[in-house]
């Protein structure tokens, strides 16, 4: 599937090719336009921010016409079945050190049209997750592959309009490293953004009972909608 753009990749997935090749149920792809897939990797604490997916999925249902699977799916990064997901999420606080199968699947997924959101739950730039994840990306895609996204990048206008990445309460309250990260990073393959990497700890920012959204002056998961819509349409 090398050389496919994301639209072609996702159409093949939705058409059941992934089910035939990778043992993912083709029926599921036909029922839903989007399903949230969390990647389980062997080296770190992948199962963080357990309530975040429900808030993201609720926002997609509230704001878009996508047919959304309401349940989070967890797939091992080493399992070829992860290749059928239109969007995958990887997060943690600890070490990121991919095994050979994990590295192979991660690289193939990004290069062949998949989209990964990676969130550093430490909201720092010098912690174990940040340093180890960035080493993995340099080893797979090259030392300069991770680049800052300009505030004019299309992801910030993919559905709602943002003047760059919205801040989190942890940053604004001086939590952690007392730094407000005014950028995201990404990896672009052949002109297509295949990965967004955040040190802003969006996962924790969106990790609350979804009923509590009604108490927010502004729904802080709107940017999550942007990321998903960009992933599906670019």
RAQUI-V766207 format. One record per helix or strand of 2 or more residues. SS is the DSSP state (h for helix, s for strand). FROM is the first residue (numbers start at 1). LEN is the number of residues. If there is no record, write none. Layout:
# RAQUI-V766207
SS_FROM_LEN, SS_FROM_LEN
This chain:
# RAQUI-V766207
h_6_9, h_17_6, h_26_6, s_37_4, h_52_12, s_73_4, h_80_5, s_88_5, h_100_12, s_116_5, h_128_14, s_147_2, h_154_4, h_169_4, s_185_5, s_192_7, h_202_4, h_210_6, h_222_12
